[in-house]
Amino acid sequence: MDVNILSSATLIYAVLRHTDTMAFFIKYRCLFLIFAQGRGYVEYMSRPLVGL
């Protein structure tokens, strides 16, 4: 494994671990993206049924 990538990953992990706000923002954003994709998928699947 490349040392540069490893050190970058370690640095990012340390920053995220010690920054609760940043970790919360990333978790919330991931959940929001998953929710948005799921909602878009449901709307796409149900569109033919609703749009008749």
DRENDO-1510 file (C-alpha; in Angstrom, 1 decimal, always signed):
<recs>
REC; n; res; u; v; w
REC; 1; MET; +0.0; +0.0; +0.0 .
REC; 2; ASP; +1.2; +3.5; -0.8 .
REC; 3; VAL; +2.5; +5.3; +2.2 .
REC; 4; ASN; +1.0; +8.6; +0.9 .
REC; 5; ILE; -2.5; +7.2; +0.6 .
REC; 6; LEU; -2.2; +5.5; +4.0 .
REC; 7; SER; -1.1; +8.8; +5.7 .
REC; 8; SER; -3.8; +10.7; +4.0 .
REC; 9; ALA; -6.4; +8.2; +5.1 .
REC; 10; THR; -5.1; +8.3; +8.7 .
REC; 11; LEU; -5.2; +12.1; +8.7 .
REC; 12; ILE; -8.8; +12.2; +7.4 .
REC; 13; TYR; -9.8; +9.5; +9.9 .
REC; 14; ALA; -8.3; +11.5; +12.8 .
REC; 15; VAL; -10.0; +14.7; +11.7 .
REC; 16; LEU; -13.4; +13.0; +11.3 .
REC; 17; ARG; -13.0; +11.2; +14.6 .
REC; 18; HIS; -12.2; +14.4; +16.6 .
REC; 19; THR; -14.7; +16.6; +14.8 .
REC; 20; ASP; -18.2; +15.5; +15.8 .
REC; 21; THR; -19.9; +18.2; +13.7 .
REC; 22; MET; -18.0; +17.0; +10.6 .
REC; 23; ALA; -18.8; +13.4; +11.2 .
REC; 24; PHE; -22.5; +14.2; +11.9 .
REC; 25; PHE; -22.6; +16.2; +8.6 .
REC; 26; ILE; -21.2; +13.4; +6.6 .
REC; 27; LYS; -23.5; +10.8; +8.2 .
REC; 28; TYR; -26.5; +13.1; +7.7 .
REC; 29; ARG; -25.5; +13.7; +4.1 .
REC; 30; CYS; -25.0; +10.0; +3.4 .
REC; 31; LEU; -28.5; +9.3; +4.9 .
REC; 32; PHE; -30.0; +12.1; +2.9 .
REC; 33; LEU; -28.5; +10.9; -0.4 .
REC; 34; ILE; -29.7; +7.3; +0.3 .
REC; 35; PHE; -33.2; +8.6; +1.2 .
REC; 36; ALA; -33.3; +10.8; -1.9 .
REC; 37; GLN; -32.3; +8.0; -4.2 .
REC; 38; GLY; -34.8; +5.6; -2.6 .
REC; 39; ARG; -37.6; +8.2; -2.8 .
REC; 40; GLY; -36.7; +8.9; -6.5 .
REC; 41; TYR; -36.7; +5.2; -7.2 .
REC; 42; VAL; -40.1; +4.7; -5.6 .
REC; 43; GLU; -41.6; +7.7; -7.5 .
REC; 44; TYR; -40.1; +6.3; -10.7 .
REC; 45; MET; -41.6; +2.9; -10.1 .
REC; 46; SER; -45.0; +4.2; -9.1 .
REC; 47; ARG; -45.2; +6.8; -11.9 .
REC; 48; PRO; -46.9; +4.5; -14.4 .
REC; 49; LEU; -49.5; +3.6; -11.8 .
REC; 50; VAL; -50.3; +7.1; -10.7 .
REC; 51; GLY; -50.1; +8.7; -14.2 .
REC; 52; LEU; -52.8; +6.6; -15.9 .
</recs>
